[in-house]
C-alpha cells in the first residue's frame, strides 16, 4: 500500500518542561512553527517563551495535560496539523493517538493499535514470542480472587521464587512488586491490583520470574511507514531507584555477538508489532552469562534519548517528524557506529539521603551551569526558578561524551563539580560519589547497584562552601543597592 506523504507545517507539543523545549528547538530548526500548551501553574514557564504560540488549557495541575479533548481543541484552535506528545502524560495513550487520527491531525508517534498492544505487557510478550524474541517466563493476566491465587502459586511452584508481580498496563516503575515466598505472594496480590487500578485505571496484573540483579539494556529503534526499521545502538540503564532510571550510558558494554543478537531481536520484535516511528525495546541481561530476555517496549521518545543522539549525531525528534510525514528512512549504517562513550545524569531537585525526597517549593538562589567540550544540557531552570510542587523534580539533564569510559567519567566529574546550585538539595553530590566508586569506574554495575553500594550515600555535604558563597553574593548585591542609592 502506497504511503501518503504530508508536509507538516505547525506542531503542537502536548507536554511541558525540558522536553517541550527540546522538541520546540528541533521544530524550529526544520523551519516549522511550534505551539505550546500549558496549565496555569506553568504560565511563567521558560519553554512557552520560545514557542510561536501558546495556549492555556486549564487550571488543574497534571490534569489538563492528560485531557485528550483539550489537547485536540488546542491543536484546532492554533491551526496545528501535527502533535508531538513528548514523554509521560499522553505519550503512550492509544486513545490519544486515535483521537488525533480521527481529528485529521498527524500524531508524531506509533499508530493506536501498536501503542495499545505494546502497552499491555501480556500482549507484548505474546508478540515477541511470535517473533522468536527471548522472553522471561511469565503468566497471562491473573483472574481476581481464588482463581488468580491458584494460578500464581502454581507458577511459583514450577519456576521458583523470587517472582515479580507486574501491572499489565504498567510503566515508570509503578505497579511492580518483588515477592520471595508464598505468604508474601498472597499478601501482595491484592495490594498490587489496587495500586494498578489507581495508577492506570486497569487492575490487570501478571507474574514474571524474577531475574535477580540483571543489567537493564535498551535498544533505540526507528521505523518508517515503508517497513524500514533500524537500530541506533544501545543504552545501559541499570542504575535505578525504585525501578526508575537515574543514570544512562551509551553504548552498553557487552560482547559484540550479544549486542548483535539484541539488535536483531529488537528489530524482529518491532517488525512483528507493526511498529512505526521512534521506540525502545528493553531487555534484562544476566550479569554473568549475558543471556537476555525481552522486558517491554516503550512506544515513545525516551528521557535518555540524548546519549544516543550524542554518539550518533542523529536528531531523533527530527527523524520522528520526518517519519510522521511519510518520508523514507535514509540513515546509512555507518552513522550507527557509536564512537566513544556518553553518560546522561538526571539532575533532580531531590535529597538522595532522604529517600530521594523532592525539594518542591524551594527556589534556586544561585544557578551556574557547566560547559566545555562534550557537555550537553537539556533543561528549563534558571536563577530564581521555583521548583514546582505540582510536577516532577527534574531540573536539567546533563549528557557528557568522551573518547573512552575513563575520559567520560572524568568529564562527568568535572562538569558536576562545576555545576553550582544553591537553595535546595540536588542529586549532584550523589552522582559525584558514584564517579569515585570503584565498581562504577570499572564498569561493573547492575540493577542492584544502589542496594549493594550504600556507601555512595555517605557523600559529604558542602553546606559551609554554599553558605559562604550565598553570603558573598548577598554582600555584592547589597553593595550594588547602596551604590544605586547615591
FENMODA-V16110 format. One record per backbone hydrogen bond with DSSP energy under -1.0 kcal/mol. NH is the residue of the N-H (numbers start at 0). CO is the residue of the C=O. E is the energy in kcal/mol with one decimal. If there is no record, write none. Layout:
[[NH | CO | E] [NH | CO | E]]
This chain:
[[5 | 324 | -2.0] [10 | 32 | -3.0] [11 | 81 | -2.9] [12 | 34 | -2.8] [13 | 83 | -2.3] [14 | 12 | -1.8] [19 | 15 | -1.2] [20 | 16 | -1.9] [21 | 17 | -2.5] [22 | 18 | -2.2] [23 | 19 | -2.4] [24 | 20 | -2.1] [25 | 21 | -1.3] [26 | 22 | -2.6] [27 | 23 | -2.3] [28 | 24 | -1.9] [29 | 25 | -1.8] [30 | 27 | -1.7] [31 | 26 | -2.3] [32 | 8 | -2.3] [34 | 10 | -2.9] [35 | 52 | -3.1] [37 | 54 | -1.9] [39 | 57 | -2.2] [41 | 38 | -2.1] [42 | 39 | -2.1] [44 | 41 | -2.2] [48 | 45 | -1.1] [51 | 33 | -2.1] [52 | 33 | -1.3] [54 | 35 | -2.4] [56 | 37 | -2.4] [62 | 59 | -1.4] [63 | 59 | -1.5] [66 | 63 | -1.7] [70 | 66 | -1.9] [71 | 67 | -2.5] [72 | 68 | -2.4] [73 | 69 | -2.4] [74 | 70 | -2.1] [75 | 71 | -2.4] [76 | 72 | -2.7] [77 | 73 | -2.1] [79 | 74 | -2.0] [80 | 9 | -1.7] [81 | 9 | -1.3] [82 | 105 | -2.8] [83 | 11 | -2.6] [90 | 87 | -2.6] [92 | 89 | -1.8] [96 | 92 | -1.8] [97 | 93 | -2.3] [98 | 94 | -2.2] [99 | 95 | -2.2] [100 | 96 | -2.0] [101 | 97 | -2.5] [102 | 98 | -1.9] [103 | 100 | -1.1] [104 | 99 | -2.9] [105 | 80 | -2.4] [107 | 82 | -2.8] [108 | 106 | -2.0] [114 | 110 | -1.9] [115 | 111 | -2.5] [116 | 112 | -2.7] [117 | 113 | -2.8] [118 | 114 | -1.9] [120 | 167 | -3.6] [123 | 119 | -2.8] [124 | 120 | -1.8] [125 | 121 | -1.7] [126 | 122 | -2.2] [127 | 123 | -2.3] [128 | 124 | -2.5] [129 | 125 | -2.1] [130 | 126 | -1.5] [131 | 128 | -1.5] [132 | 127 | -2.9] [138 | 206 | -2.3] [141 | 204 | -3.0] [148 | 144 | -1.7] [149 | 145 | -2.5] [150 | 146 | -2.0] [151 | 147 | -2.4] [152 | 148 | -2.6] [153 | 149 | -1.9] [154 | 150 | -2.2] [155 | 151 | -2.2] [156 | 152 | -2.0] [157 | 153 | -1.5] [158 | 154 | -2.6] [159 | 155 | -2.8] [162 | 178 | -2.3] [163 | 207 | -3.0] [164 | 176 | -3.3] [165 | 205 | -2.6] [166 | 174 | -1.5] [167 | 203 | -2.5] [169 | 166 | -1.6] [173 | 170 | -1.6] [176 | 164 | -2.2] [178 | 162 | -2.5] [184 | 180 | -2.1] [185 | 181 | -2.4] [186 | 182 | -1.7] [187 | 183 | -2.7] [188 | 184 | -1.9] [191 | 187 | -3.0] [192 | 188 | -2.0] [193 | 189 | -2.1] [194 | 190 | -2.4] [195 | 191 | -2.5] [196 | 192 | -2.2] [197 | 193 | -2.1] [198 | 194 | -2.5] [199 | 195 | -2.8] [200 | 196 | -1.3] [205 | 165 | -2.4] [207 | 163 | -2.2] [208 | 136 | -2.6] [209 | 161 | -1.8] [214 | 284 | -2.7] [216 | 282 | -2.3] [217 | 234 | -2.5] [218 | 280 | -2.9] [219 | 232 | -1.4] [220 | 278 | -2.9] [221 | 229 | -2.4] [222 | 276 | -1.1] [223 | 227 | -2.3] [229 | 221 | -2.6] [231 | 219 | -3.1] [234 | 217 | -1.9] [235 | 248 | -3.3] [236 | 215 | -3.1] [240 | 243 | -2.8] [243 | 240 | -1.5] [245 | 238 | -2.0] [246 | 238 | -1.3] [247 | 343 | -2.4] [248 | 235 | -2.1] [249 | 341 | -2.5] [253 | 251 | -1.3] [258 | 254 | -2.4] [259 | 255 | -2.7] [260 | 256 | -1.8] [261 | 257 | -2.1] [262 | 258 | -2.7] [263 | 259 | -2.4] [264 | 260 | -2.3] [265 | 261 | -2.6] [266 | 262 | -2.2] [267 | 263 | -2.5] [268 | 264 | -2.6] [269 | 265 | -2.3] [270 | 266 | -2.3] [271 | 267 | -2.3] [272 | 268 | -1.7] [273 | 270 | -1.1] [274 | 269 | -2.7] [276 | 222 | -3.8] [278 | 220 | -2.1] [279 | 297 | -2.1] [280 | 218 | -2.3] [281 | 295 | -3.1] [282 | 216 | -3.6] [283 | 292 | -2.4] [284 | 214 | -2.5] [285 | 290 | -3.2] [289 | 285 | -2.0] [292 | 283 | -2.3] [293 | 133 | -3.7] [294 | 281 | -3.1] [295 | 281 | -1.1] [297 | 279 | -2.6] [304 | 301 | -1.6] [306 | 303 | -1.1] [308 | 304 | -2.2] [309 | 305 | -2.4] [310 | 306 | -1.2] [311 | 307 | -2.1] [312 | 308 | -2.5] [318 | 314 | -1.9] [319 | 315 | -2.2] [320 | 316 | -2.1] [321 | 317 | -2.3] [322 | 318 | -2.7] [323 | 319 | -2.3] [324 | 320 | -1.5] [325 | 322 | -1.7] [326 | 321 | -2.2] [334 | 331 | -1.9] [335 | 332 | -1.8] [336 | 333 | -1.2] [337 | 335 | -1.6] [340 | 401 | -2.2] [341 | 249 | -2.4] [342 | 399 | -2.4] [343 | 247 | -2.9] [344 | 397 | -2.5] [345 | 245 | -1.7] [346 | 395 | -2.4] [347 | 345 | -1.1] [348 | 392 | -2.8] [349 | 347 | -1.8] [350 | 356 | -1.8] [353 | 350 | -1.7] [355 | 350 | -1.3] [356 | 350 | -1.2] [358 | 348 | -2.7] [360 | 386 | -3.3] [361 | 358 | -1.5] [363 | 384 | -2.8] [364 | 362 | -1.1] [364 | 421 | -2.3] [365 | 421 | -1.3] [367 | 419 | -2.8] [374 | 371 | -1.2] [375 | 398 | -2.8] [377 | 396 | -2.5] [379 | 394 | -1.1] [383 | 363 | -3.3] [384 | 381 | -2.4] [386 | 361 | -3.2] [394 | 346 | -2.3] [395 | 346 | -1.5] [396 | 377 | -2.8] [397 | 344 | -2.4] [398 | 375 | -2.9] [399 | 342 | -2.6] [400 | 373 | -2.2] [401 | 340 | -2.6] [407 | 403 | -2.2] [408 | 404 | -2.3] [409 | 405 | -2.2] [410 | 406 | -2.6] [411 | 407 | -2.4] [412 | 408 | -2.8] [413 | 409 | -2.5] [414 | 410 | -2.4] [415 | 411 | -2.6] [416 | 412 | -2.4] [417 | 413 | -1.4] [419 | 367 | -3.0] [421 | 365 | -2.3] [426 | 347 | -1.1] [430 | 426 | -2.1] [431 | 427 | -2.1] [432 | 428 | -1.8] [433 | 429 | -1.6] [434 | 430 | -2.2] [435 | 431 | -1.1] [436 | 433 | -1.3] [440 | 436 | -2.3] [441 | 437 | -1.7] [442 | 439 | -1.6] [443 | 438 | -3.2] [446 | 213 | -2.8] [448 | 445 | -1.8] [451 | 447 | -2.1] [455 | 452 | -1.8] [456 | 453 | -1.7] [457 | 454 | -1.9] [465 | 461 | -2.4] [466 | 462 | -2.9] [467 | 463 | -2.4] [468 | 464 | -2.4] [469 | 465 | -2.7] [470 | 466 | -2.3] [471 | 467 | -2.4] [472 | 468 | -2.6] [473 | 469 | -2.2] [474 | 470 | -2.2] [475 | 471 | -2.5] [476 | 472 | -2.5] [477 | 473 | -2.3] [478 | 474 | -2.5] [479 | 475 | -2.1] [480 | 476 | -2.1] [481 | 477 | -2.0] [482 | 478 | -2.2] [483 | 479 | -2.3] [484 | 480 | -1.3]]
